[in-house]
Amino acid sequence: MDTAPTLTGDTATRLLAEPRGGDPEALGRRMDCFRAYLLAVADRELSAGVQPKVGPSDVVQDTFVEGCRLFERFQGGQGDEFRAWLRGILLNKVSDLHDRYLGTQKRQVGRERSMDESGEHGRLREVLPGSELTPSGVVGAAEELE
């Protein structure tokens, strides 16, 4: 699925030289050329269990931020090299997200429950602590009525 624009030859060299001159807006414009491509890659690579937590557009945005931070390390001069470099950053972000949400017990997505799910004592929303007034809340409500 290579639907990204292809920058080649002198055009790519010129377009990638502008950001190297220290123009952060030029770098943003270059990255934006690959937004649709990176969104498609992120959508395909993010597992269904992670997508409720982090959407593909969030991953692309994080990729752009990281790309700006690391741009001085980019050694290529062609558009295809730049696209591959951004894709690599994005795939690392996706891997980190999978580790964070699927690879740990504490944040394991499969352990989450809906607040509307019925449990042993009724809907979870209704039996969680804090759903009733505290003693001071009862006194405060009585004072409000008076």
N, C-alpha and C positions, 0 to 999 in steps of 0.2 A: 504494500500500500504506500507507494511513493507519490503522493499528491502534492508534495511541496514544490514551490517554485524553484527552478534551477538557475543559479547564478553562475555564469561561466566566463572564462577569458578575461579581457580587459575590464568588462563591467564589474565582475566580482572583485577583481583586484582594486579597482577604484572605490567600490562601495565598502569594502572592508578596510581600506586605507583611511577613510574619513574617521571612523571611530578610533583608529590607532592614533590619530592626531589629537585625541583628548576630547572629542565632541560626544558627550554622553547621549545627546538626542539622536545623533547619527547611529549610535549603537542600538538604541531603542527601535529606530526605524528598520534597521537590518534584522533585528530579532523578530519584529512584527511580521516580516515577510514569511516567517515560518510558523506563525501562530496556529493556523488551521491544521497544518501537518502535525505539530506537536500535540494539539488537542485530540486529534485522531489517534495518535500513538498512546497518549495517556488514557483515553477512553478504553482502548483495547487492552492495555496492560494492567490497569487498576482492577483488582478483583471486586466482585459484587459486594463482598463483606466490608470493604474499605470505602466504597463510593458513598455510603450515607455519611461518613465522617469527613471525607475530603473529596471534592469533585475534581474532574480533569482540569478545569480552568484554574483551580487553586495550584495544582501541580505545575502547570505551565507558568503561572505567575512566579512561583518559587524558582523555577528553572531560569526565568529571565533575571531574577534578582541575583541568583548564583552566577549566571553567565556574565552579568555586569561586574560582579566582584572579581571573577577569575579571568576576564577578557585579556588582560595583559599576558597571560600564560598561553593563550591560543596561538599556535605556531603556523596555522594554515593560511592560505591566501585565496582559496577557491570557495565558492558558495556551497558546493557539496561537502567540503571539509567542515565548514561552519555549521551546516545542518547536522552532520554526523556528530560534531562536538556537542551541540545543543541537545541532540537526542540522547547522547551518553549521560549528560547531566540529568536529563529527565528520567532516564531509566534508573539512575542511582537514587533519585528522589522517590520513585515508586518503590524500589526495593526497601528503602528506609521506612516508608509508610507501612509496607507489608510486615516488616519486622516489628514495628511499633504496635500495630493493631492486631496482627494475627499470630505473632511469634512470642507473645508474653501471656502469662496467666492473668495478670491484673487487668489488662485492657482487651482481653480476648472478646472479639465482637460476638462470637457464638454464645457467650455467657450473658449477654444483655437481654433484658426482658422489657416488654412494652408496659407502660403504666396502666394500660387498659386490659392487660392480661388477667384472667381470673386465677386466683391462687386458692390455697386452702381456706383462707378467711375472707374471701371476696376479692374484688378488684384491687390490685396493688395500690392504685392511686388513693383508695379509701382507707387502707390500713397502714400506710406509712406514718411514722412519727411526724408530728407537726401538722397533721390534718385537722386536729382539734385545738380548741383554745387552751392555753396554759392557765394555771390558776390566776396569775396576775392579769391575763387577758380577760378572764371571766369577770374579775373585779373591775377592770377598766371598762368593759362593755356595760356592766351594771351602772357604773358611775355615769356613763354617757347617756343611758336611758333616763336617769334621774335628772 
